Amino acid sequence: DLHDKLRSCYGRRVDRRLSRAALETLSIVAYSQPITRREIDNIRGVSSDTIIRLLRDREYIKVIGRKDVPGHPCLYGTSRKFLFEFNLASISALPKLSDIDRLRFEAEPTQEKEEA
């Protein structure tokens, strides 16, 4: 009779750890928000579609608006769950970045900007 209840409490646990790439993407969003997926891709140098989907599914990031450019891409920011899970009172509680580290979180100019 208690099988279903006990199984939900003691069943196989899902691994909720984040990969290195997911942590990298999450830190980019946290330090650079609001930010688009394309800006994240420019900083990382690789496509981040799957990782952004994972972070959204786990509710660490959320869409906080749309950028006022052609196509109106989604702007991402961190969620309350992110603050709670990482034991932060607010985004301002994130560790400060050195000048060198801060440059890593700035998106490189895209070809579109250079051509304009």
C-alpha positions in Angstrom: 0.0 0.0 0.0 2.9 2.4 0.7 4.9 1.5 -2.3 4.1 4.6 -4.3 4.7 6.9 -1.4 8.0 5.3 -0.4 9.2 5.1 -4.0 8.8 8.9 -4.4 10.8 9.4 -1.2 13.5 6.7 -1.6 13.5 6.1 -5.3 16.4 6.7 -7.6 17.5 10.3 -7.3 18.0 12.4 -10.3 21.5 13.9 -10.6 20.9 17.7 -10.3 24.5 18.8 -10.6 25.4 21.2 -13.4 28.0 20.6 -16.0 31.0 22.8 -16.3 29.4 24.4 -19.5 26.1 25.0 -17.6 27.9 26.7 -14.8 29.9 28.8 -17.2 26.7 29.9 -19.0 24.9 30.5 -15.7 27.8 32.7 -14.5 27.7 34.7 -17.8 24.0 35.3 -17.4 24.4 36.3 -13.7 27.2 38.8 -14.3 26.0 40.2 -17.7 22.2 40.2 -17.3 20.1 41.1 -19.1 21.7 39.2 -22.0 20.6 37.5 -25.2 21.4 34.0 -26.3 23.5 35.4 -29.2 25.6 37.5 -26.7 26.1 34.4 -24.6 27.3 32.5 -27.7 29.7 35.3 -28.6 31.2 35.2 -25.1 31.5 31.4 -24.9 32.5 30.9 -28.6 30.0 28.0 -29.0 26.3 27.6 -29.3 24.4 27.6 -26.0 20.9 26.6 -27.1 20.9 23.3 -25.2 22.4 24.7 -22.0 20.0 27.7 -22.0 17.1 25.3 -22.3 18.5 23.2 -19.4 18.9 26.2 -17.2 15.4 27.4 -18.1 14.0 24.0 -17.3 15.7 23.9 -14.0 14.4 27.5 -13.4 17.9 29.1 -12.8 17.3 31.6 -15.6 14.2 33.1 -17.0 13.2 35.5 -19.8 13.0 39.0 -18.4 12.1 40.8 -21.6 12.9 41.4 -25.2 15.7 43.4 -26.8 14.6 46.3 -28.9 16.5 45.2 -32.1 15.2 43.4 -35.2 13.9 40.0 -34.3 13.3 41.0 -30.6 15.5 38.3 -29.1 14.7 37.2 -25.5 16.7 38.8 -22.7 17.8 36.3 -20.0 18.4 37.0 -16.3 18.7 34.9 -13.2 15.7 33.8 -11.1 14.8 33.7 -7.4 15.6 30.0 -7.4 19.2 30.8 -8.6 19.6 33.2 -5.6 18.2 30.6 -3.2 20.2 27.6 -4.5 23.4 29.6 -4.5 22.6 31.2 -1.1 22.7 34.8 -2.3 20.7 37.6 -0.9 20.8 39.4 -4.3 22.8 39.6 -7.5 24.9 42.3 -5.8 26.1 39.6 -3.4 28.0 37.9 -6.3 31.8 38.0 -5.8 33.4 41.0 -7.5 35.3 40.4 -10.7 38.8 41.6 -11.3 39.4 43.7 -14.4 40.7 40.7 -16.4 37.8 38.5 -15.4 35.3 41.3 -16.3 36.7 41.4 -19.8 35.8 37.7 -20.2 32.1 38.6 -19.6 31.9 41.3 -22.2 30.6 40.1 -25.6 33.0 40.6 -28.4 31.7 42.8 -31.2 29.8 40.9 -33.8 30.4 41.3 -37.5 27.1 43.2 -37.9 28.4 45.9 -35.5 31.7 46.1 -37.3 30.1 46.5 -40.7 27.7 49.2 -39.6 
